[in-house]
Amino acid sequence: MRRLNRYTFAPNGWLRWVESPGTWLWGTQFLTIGCPDDFHAVRVGFCNITPSCYVVPRIVACPSTSWNDYANPTGRGSPIVLTASNAGDDRIVTAPDAPTRLVVAGNTSDSSSGETTVPAWTWTDWCHVRSATPDPDTNMRVLMIRHTLENNQGTPITYSNGMFRGWSGARAVNRGYDYFCGGLKNGKDRTDFDVVNADLLWPNTLINGSFACAVQFLTKHPGIVGMTTGDSHHQGTTTTSEFNGYLAQLSTGLGEQHIGAVPFGWASCAVGGAVSQQFFPYLQALIRHVNPSYVVLPGWTANEMNGPVQADAIANDRFFARLLQVSDVVRLNGAMPIWLTPFPRNETFMQQTQLEAWRALRQDILQLQGSGEMVVDTTAVLGRQTDGVFDGTYLPAMTTDHVHPNDAGHAAVADLLKPIVRTLAGLGPSAAG
C-alpha cells in the first residue's frame, strides 16, 4: 500500500447546492480542523455540482497551537492568504503577485448516463503554511481557515451538508480529529483573523455545512489515505453527526495510534439517496486529487432502480458491472480496492425479489476472492440469520432504524477493515486500542 506526503481531510461527501439570495451568504465562513502530523503546505478544495461557476474571493489559513475556541488561533504567526493561480497544479506557489480570487468551475453532464450532478473540483494553490506546535491535549496540528463568498445573487453554490455538531468537541467520538464549521453572515470580511466571538459562529453560520469540501496538507511523514463511496449506508446516516461511518472510525482509530508518525486521512464520496451512476462518478472525480492508498468499495445499494423496481436482479447486475469497472479505476490510480459485501436492509424492503438478488450479489462479490481480491464480508457481522441463512435484515444491535448501520454497526465494519489496512500498510495486523 503506497504512502504519500499528501494528507487529505474530506470527511463528508454529501454535496448540496444553494442559490445565493443576495446578502444571505455574504459574510465569512470559519473552518477549523486538525492534521495528525507536522505540515509544510496546504491547499483547499471547493467543488461544484452545478454548471454555473462561482467565486471565492479570499481564503486565509492560520496555524494554531491549540483548538482554543475553534475560531481564534493561539501562538499564531501571520495568517497566509491562499493563492489561486495554478488550478490544481502540484507546485507550491510563492509568487508575490499570484491571484487570490478563486473561480470554482462549473460541472458538465456525464454523457454515459446523463447524470448532471457529478462534481467538478477546483483547488487553491499549494501554499507554504507551516504547522505550529501540536495541541497539548490531542497532539493534533491545528489549522484555522476563513473565507468569503462573492455576493452574486442567484448563483448556485455547492457545499458539504452537515455541521458535525455531534462530532465537534466530542473526543470519545472524534478521537482527537476535532472539527468546527461556523460563520458570520454579517456582510463583513473577517479573514484578517481579527478576534471574533466564537459563540456567534454556530447560530450565525452561512449554511448548514462547509463550502470548503476538502483540505490537503503536505506532511512531514508519508501517510495513508482511504476513500469510500456509496449511498446513505456508507455515508453514515443515523450515526453520530450522520458521518461517523466505518471509514471515519477506521481512520481516526488508526490515526490516533500513529499520530506524529503515520498520518491517516480519509475522503468520503458517499451520498444519501444516491445511485451508482452518481456515487461512482463522485469517487472518480475526486480520486485523482486525493491519490489514496486504498478505496473501500460498497457491495450494494437499495437505491438502484430497474424501471419502477428497486434492487432487483437486473438493477443489481448493472450495479455490479459499474462496481467492477470502478475497481479498475482505483487500480489505475495506484490505490488498492477493498470490497465489501452487501449491507442488510429493513424487512419491509426485503421482499422475495430483492432478497434473492441481494443474496446472489453477495455470492458474486465473495467469489472475487478466488482471483485475489480483498473481500470483507460485512454481511456476516451486520446481518441476521434465520435457519442458518441470511434473511437480509440487521442484527438488532447493529441498527437503530432497521435501514442503516448505527455507530456500533459501522464500528463492526471498521474492526474488520482495521487488520487488513494495518497489514497492507506494513504496520502489523493488530495493535492495542
N, C-alpha and C positions, 0 to 999 in steps of 0.2 A: 504494500500500500504506500503510495507516494506521500511525502511530506513536503509542504511548501511554506515559505515565509509569508504567506498571504492568509491572514485570519479573517474570516467572514462572519458577521453577525447579521442575519436576516431571519429572525425567528417567526415571521408572520407573513405568509403568502396570500392572505385573504384580501385581495385587492378590490377596491370600490372606487367610484369617482363621484365628485360633487360639482355642480355648477356653481361658479363663484358669483354670488349676487352682490356685486359692488363691494362695499366696505366690509362685508361679513368676514371674509378671510384675510383682510388686511391687518397685519399685526406681526407678531414674532412667535415662531414655534421653538420650543425648548426640548431637546432630546439628550438624555444622559445615559451612557452605557459604560460597560467595563470591558477590558481586554485582559486575558489571563497571562500576558507576557509583556515585557518591555517592547515598545514600538517606536518606530522612527519615521513613519509616514502614514498618511491617512487619505482616504477618498470616500466620498458619499455617493450612493446610487439612488436616483429617482426613476420611477417608471411611469408608463402611460398606457392605459387600456382603451384610449380613445384616439381618433385620428387628428385631433386638434392639439398642437403644441402649446405649452405654457411656459412661463418664465419664473425662475427662482433668482431674484436679483443679487442676493448676498447670503453667503453661507460662511459661518465663522466657527472655528473649533478652538477649544481651550482645554488643555490637560488640567487635572486637579489632583491634589494629594489625598483626597477623601471624597466620599459621596456627599458629605456635608448635608445641605438641604435639597440636593438634587438640581439646584439652579445656579448657585453662586460658587465658583471654584475657590479652593483653598490653596495656598502656597503657589499661586499661579505665576507663570511667566506672561508674556504678551500673547493675546489671542491671535490666531492665524487666520487670515481671510483665504478661503479656498478658491482656487482659480478654475477656469473652465475653458482651456484653450485646445485641449488635445482630444476631446470627445472619446475618452476611454483608453487612450494610449497609455502604455505601462511605464513611460518615463516619468521621473519626478520633475516637476516644473518649479523653477525658481526665478523665471524671468520677471523683472520688476514691473513690466508693462503688460503682463498676461491679463486677459479679461476675467472679470469675476461674475459676470451675468450668465447664468446657465440657462440655455434654451433646451427644454425637455422635449425630445422629438415625439411626434405622433406615431401611432402604430399603423399597420396595414392589415388587411384581412388575410387569413390563411386560405390560399387558393385550393388546397386539397379538401378542405371541409366547409369553407365558407365562414369559419369562425372569425368574429370581429374583435374579440376581447384579448387576444394574445398580447402580452405586454411588450413594449419597446423600452429598453433600458438606456439611460443617459447618466454618465458619471462626471463628477468633478475630476480635475486632475489629481494625480498623486501629489500631495504637498508635504513638505517637510514639517511634520508635527511630532515632537519628541515627547514620550510619556514622562510624567512626573514620578516621584516615589510612590510605591503602592499604598493603597488604602490600608491602614493598620489592622482593620478587622477582617476584611475579606482577602487581602493581598492582591486584589484586582487593580489594574491601572485604569484610572477613571478618565473618561473623555466627555466633555460637555459641548454640545453643538447648538447653535442658534441660527435660524434662517428666517427670511421673509418670503413673501409671495407677491408677485406682481398683481396689481389690482385691475384685472381685466374682467369686466362684468360679463357673466355668461360663459366664460371659458371653463371647460371641464378640467378638473384637477384630480389626479389619481392619488390615493392614499392607502396605507395598510390599515385595515379596520381593526380597532381594538386598542384599549388603553393599558392593558396588563395590570389592572388595579388589584387583582388577587395575587399577582406575582411581585409587583413593586414593593420593596421593603419587607418581603416575606422570606427570610433567609432559609427557612426549612423547605421552601418550595424552590427558590432560585439558586440555592447553594452558592451564593456569592455573585452570581451573574445577574446582578440587580438591573433595573430598567426604570426609566422615568420618561414620560412624554406629557407635555402640557403646553400652555401658550397664553399669550395676552393679545386678545383681539381688540386692541385699543387704538389702532391706527398708527402705532409708533414702531420705529425700528429700534430694537433693544439689542442688536447684535454686537455692539461695542463692549458687551459684558459689564455694563454698569449694574450695580446691585439692584435686585428686584425682590419683591415679597413673594417667596416661593409658595405661600399658602393660596395665592391667587391663581396659580398656574393650572390646576385641575379644573376649577369651576369656570375659568375663562378660556379654556383651550379652544383652538381654532376649529378643530374637528375631532371626531371620536377615533383618533389614531394618529399615525405619523405619516407625513408626506415624504420623509426620507425613509425609503423602504429597505435600504441595506447600507451598512458601513463596513469598510475593509481597512485593515491595519497591516503594515509591513512590520512583522515581528522579528525580534532578535533570534528566536529559535524557530526552526521549521515545525509546523504543526499538522494536525489532522482536521479536515473539514468534511462533514457529512451533509448530504442533501436528501430530501424526500419530496414526494408529490402525492396527489390523490384527492379524495373528497373529504367530507367533514370528519370521517373516522380517523383520518390521518392528520387533519388539521388539529384535532384535539378538542372538538366540541364536547361539552359537559365536563371537561377537566378544569382545573384551576385557571382562571382567566381565559378559558377556551383554547389555550395554546400550550398546556403542559403535556404535550404528546410524547410519544416514545422517543423521538429524536431529540427533543429538548431534554428529557430526563436522562437519556443516554449521554448526551454531550456535556451537560452540567455535572453529572456524576463522575465521568471520566476526567473532565476538566478540573474539577475540584481536587482530584487525586494528583494531578500532574501540573498544577499551576506553577508558572515560572520556569518550566522545563519543556513541556509539550503542550502548546495551546490547542485546545479542542474547540472548534466552532461549528456552526450549522446554518443551513439555509433551507427554509421550508417553502415549497411551492404548492402546498395543499390548500384547496379552496372548498368550503362548504357548498354543497349543491352542484358541484361541477361534474362534468362527464369527461371521458377520456380524450375527446377531441379538444378539450380545454386544458385539463391539467397536465397532460404530457407535453404539449407545446409550451406551457408555462415553465416547465423544467428545462426544455431545450433552449428557451430564450435566455435563461439565467446561467446555465451550466458553464458556458464558455467564459463568463466573467468570474465565476467562483473557482473553477478548476478544482473540484472536490476530490478528496481521496476515495470516497465511496458514496454510493447512492442506494438508498433503500427504496425498493420498488413495490407499489401496492399490489395486492393479489386479487382485488375485486372492487367493483363499485356497484351499489344498488341503484345508482342513478342512470346507468346505461340503458338506452331505450331501443327496442325493436318495434317501430311504429308506436302504438299506444301501450305496449307491454314492456315492463321493466325487467331487466336482468334475466331474460330467458336464455336458451342455448345460443340463439343467433346473436343476441346482444353481447353475451359473454365471449363468444368466439371472436367478434370484432374487437372487443377489449383486449383479448389475449394476443391478437395479431399486432395491435399497437404496442402492447407490453413487450413483445419480442423485438419489435423494431426499436423501441426506445432503449432497450438494453444494449443494442449495438451502438446507439448514440453515446451512451455512458462510456462504453469501452473506447470508442473513437476519441473521446475527450480525456482519456487517460485515467478514468476512475474505475472502481470495481463495483459491479452491481451485486446487491444482496436482495434476494427475492423473498417476499412474504406470501404466505398462503392466505386465503380469504378470511376476513373478519366475519363474525356472525352478524345477525340482524334480529329484529323482533319477530315473534311468532306470527303475527298478523301478516307481515310482509312475506314470510317464507311459506308461500303456497307450494304445492307439489311441483309446479313448473319451475319456480325459482330455486327450490331446494335441490332438485335433480341437477339443474345447470350449475349450481354452486358447488355441489359435490364433485361434479365432473371437472370443473375448472381447478379445484384443489388438486385433483389427481394429475391433471396436466402440468401443474406447477411442480408438484412433488417429483414427477418423473424427470424434470430437468436436472435433478441431482445426478442422474446417470451420465450426463455429459459434462459433469464437473462444475455445474453452477452451485453457488452458495444459496441454499434454500432454508428459510427459517419457518417452521411450522407453527405459526401463531394461532391457527385454528385449535391446536391441541391445548394451548394454555387459556384460551378465551372461551372455547366452545363447550356446550353441554352435550352429553351423550345420552341417548335413550336406547336401551337394549344393546349397548356397545357400539352404536352408530351415532355420528354427529348429527344432531337434529336441526342445525342451522341457527340456533339461538345461543345466548350467552349463559355462562355460569353466573349465578346471581351476584357474586361478589365483584364481578368484573364490569358491571354496568350500573348506571343509575337510571337511565331512561329506557333500557332494553334495546336501544338502537345503536348507541355509541359506546366504546370503552370509556370507563371513568379513569380517574388518576391511577387506581390500582391496576386496571386493565392495561393501561399504557406502561406502567411500571413493569408488568409481567413481560410485555413485549421487549422493553428495554433490557431486561435481565437476560433474555435470550440473545439479544444482539451484542451485549457487552463483551462476552468472552471471544466472540468472533472478531470484533473490531480491535480488541486488545491484541489478539494473536496476530492479526494481519498488520497491525502497527508495530509489531516487534516488542510488545510490552509484556508478553506472557499472557496466559489465559485467564488469570484471576488476580484480584487484589482486594484487600480489606476495604469495606465501605460500600 
